Amino acid sequence: MAALAWPDVASRSAGSVLAVPVGSTEQHGPHLPLSTDTDIALALSERLAAARPEVLVAPPVSYGSSGEHAGFAGTLSIGAEALEAVLVELGRSAEGFGGVLFVSTHGGNARPVRRAVGVLVSEGRQVAAWSPPPGVDAHAGFTETSVMMAAAPSLVRSEAAEPGCLEPLDALMPALVASGLGAVSANGVLGDPRRASEAAGAQLLDEWAADLVSALGVARERWS
């Protein structure tokens, strides 16, 4: 949508669904860019638009709730409350569209996205959200590295990939909540990205995109 002029949008907005990629600007280990979550959210939104012609892709929300990554250079977080407020106001301003779907690919955004959707739905607006199902590992490991190798291979520094903390996420949560990711992983990685592959990432993207298309179908049935 960012490349369109307003008359282009006006001619189709009423019957369109606005897909809003919601990502983050945060560390993803020494081998992935700070834009990883945003890149993945945008790639999935574009696949959704390719499959469903009524979908317009909004410019991404590139800052999220990333406080758990504080201390790693380059991480920029607006926090949960600010993200919720941003998404609520975005949803309200998109009232000319036939619906809004937030495509969020950063786990730390889950609660503010859910709360924002709740507010907007309570106001009678046609809004929904989607996030990928849990992957093999939690952060910058096999899953995200594979997906980035398929979605934006030029941004992946495979030579810098190294394992991080390999303990299950459930066991790490108390320390993560109390002290942030840096307390459990010096390099910012949860998992082992060295096993990642473009083929695995392409398969994950296909599966996630199919799930996203299905989720939009369910949302549109609910809105009708």
N, C-alpha and C positions, 0 to 999 in steps of 0.2 A: 504493500500500500504506500510505502514511503516515496516511491517513484511516480505516483499518480498525482494529478491535479484534482482539486476538490470537485469539479464537475464530473470527472471520471468516477469518483467514489459515490457522488450523489445519484448517479444513474443506476447504481446497483446495490446501494447499501441496505435498503429495506429488506431485500431478500437474501442478504449475505450474513454469514457468521464471521465475526472478527476473531481470528486466532491470535492471541497475545503470547509470544514467547517470554517466559519469565525465567531468568537465569541468575547469574551472580558474577562478581569480579573477585576471585579468590584463588589462593594457591592450590595447585593440583600437582604437587610434587615437583621434582627438578626436570621433568620431561614433558609436561603438558602445560598449555598456556593458561593464563588467568581467566581467559574467556571461555573455558571448556564448557561450563554449564550453559552459558548463553549460546554457544555454537551448536550444542546438541539440541537445545530447545528450538532454535531457528531451523535447523535441518529437519526436525520432525514436523514443525509447522508447515514448512514448504512441501514436504511429502503429503501432508494432509490436504493442502491446497491442490496438489496435483491429482489427488484421488477424488476430491469433492470440489467441483467447480464453483460452488456457492461460497467457498471460504476465501477470505482476504486475510493476508498475514500482516499484522501490525509491526511497527518497529519494536525491537525487543526491549524489555525492561532488564537492563544489564547490571543493576545493583540489587542485592538481596539481603537477606538476614544471614550473615556469615561471621558472627561474633566468635564462633568456635575456632575460626582460623586466624584470629588476631595474633600478632607476633610474627607472622610470616610476611615478608616484604611483598607489597603489591596488593594485599587483600584490602578491599574497600567495602565496608558494610554500612547499610543504612538502618539495620535493626528491624526487629519483627513489627513493632508498632508503626514505624514509618512505612514499611513495605505494605502492611495492611491498608494504611490510609491511602497510599498511592494507588493500589489496585481498586479500592472502593471508588475513588474519584475517577479513575480510568473507566471503570464499568459504568458509572453514571454518565460520563461524557459520551459514551458509545451508544446512547439510547436510540440513535437513528438506524442501528443495525438490527438484523433479525435475531441476534444472539451474540454472546461473547463466550469464548472458551479460552481459559488460561492454561497454557502448556508449560508446566513448571518442572524443571529437571534438577533442582537443587534441594536436597533433603531438608536443609535448614529453613527453606521457604514453606514447608508443608503447613505448619500451623497458621501463619499469617494468610496464606492463600485460602485455606479452609475458612478462616474467620471472615475474610473479605467476601467470599462467595456467600456465606451465611447472611451477611448484612445485605448484600445486593438482592438475594433471593427474597429476603423478608420484605424488601421494598417492591416486590412484584416484578423484578427484572429477570430476563432470560439469560442466566449466567451459569456456567459449569467450569470445572477444572479437571485436569488430567495430569498424572505423573507416571513415570515408568515404574514397573514392578521392581522389587529389590533384585540387585544383581549378585554376582558371585562374591564380590567384595564391596566394601563401603565407599572408598574414596581413592581415586587415581590409581587403582589397581588394574586387574585384568579387564573388568567390564568397561570402565570409562576409557581406558587406553585403547581397547579394541574398537569401541564406537568412534573415537576420534580418528583412529587410523583409517576408518571407512568414510567418515564424514569430512574430515579436514586433514588429510595425511601430511600436508606440508607444514602443519603446526606441531607435529609430534616429533620430539627429539628422542628417538629410540635408543640412541647411544647413551643417553643419560638415565634411562629407566633403571630403577633399582628397587628391591623389595623394601617395604616399610614394616609396620607392625602387622603381624599375622594372626593375632588373637581374635576370637569372635567379637563382633560389635557389641553384643549384649554384655560381655564381660568388661568391655572398655567404657561403657556408657557412664558409670559413676565418675570416673576420672575425666571423661570428656566434658560432662556437664559442669563439673567443679572447676576444671582448670584449662579446658580447651584441648584441641587436637595435638598441639605441640607437646602436651604432657605425656602423650603415649606414642608419638611418632616424630622423631627428630627431622625427618625429611618430608613430612606431610602426607605420607602415603599409608593407606590402610589396605594391605593386600600385596600382590606381586605382579607388577605390570610386564615382567619379562616374558610371560607366556602369551601375551596379547597378540592378536593377529587381525589383519584387515578382513579376512574371511569371517572370523567370529563376529567382528563389529558389524559387517554387512548383514549377517543373519539377525543380530540383535536389533538393528535399525528396522529391518523388515518386520520383525515381530512387534516391536513397539509401535511402528507406524500403523500396522493392522489393528492393534489394540486401540490406538488413538482414533482411527476411523470408526471403529465400532462404538467407542465412547461418545463420539459426536452423534452417531445415529441414535443412541439411547437418549441423549440430551434433547435432540430435536423432537423425538416422540413425546418427551415430557413437556416440551414447550408448546406443542401443537394443541 
